[in-house]
Amino acid sequence: MRTKTWTKIERTGIHKIEEIEKALNLLDTYDGQLSKTARALEISRYTLRSWRDKKGEPLILRTRNKSSKWTKEEQEAVIEYYFNHGENITKACRKFGYPSTSSLKSRVKKEKRWIRKHKVHKNPTILNDDDKQKAIVDLVLRDSSAIIVTNKYNVTRVTL
């Protein structure tokens, strides 16, 4: 039975190199006893074990250079296909074997030709109950497009 209660110390999640080296030196002092060293330093023994296993390798890796496997010409061809064939990301990914729709979407958003598909209201219009009822009646009894009703009340069609 434990007599001492262990409290968890708040950490940022990123350890300094000096702290890691100190932990590894103390681990050598304790002849490789992970639990004893972890208790003394108040860190997880699994963290300590991962540091021990990486000994000799760089402890903190630099940011990975995310150079694409795709050349600039291939990326431009995929983006051209996207804009010329209906702006369908899934279709373009399947046609060219692009790895994921999210990676293609991030590339497409960087293009100047890309425009947001849906209207985003920074200051949404808040309608009172009377205006809501009028908007619904106008939507149901309309003779033309629903866009006219949405513009009249400054809301999106989804809202109506």
URCOR-V88107 format. One line per field, one symbol per residue. ss: DSSP state (~ for helix, > for strand, _ for the rest). psi: psi as a letter, one per 20 degrees, with the letter a starting at -180 (. if undefined). A space follows every 10 residues. Layout:
BEGIN
ss = ???
psi = ???
END
This chain:
BEGIN
ss = __________ ______~~~~ ~~~~~~~~~_ ___~~~~~~~ ~___~~~~~~ ~~~_______ __________ _~~~~~~~~~ ~~~~____~~ ~~~~~~____ ~~~~~~~~~_ __________ ________~~ ~~~~~~~~~~ _____~~~~~ ~~~_______
psi = pphpppqppp qiipqqhhhg hgghghghgj kjoggggggh ilrphhgghh hghjphrpho qrqpolpqip rhggghgghg gghiljlogg ghghgikqgq hhhhhhhhhi qhipqphqpp phnqpoqrhg hgggggghgh jqibqihggh hhjlrrhhg.
END
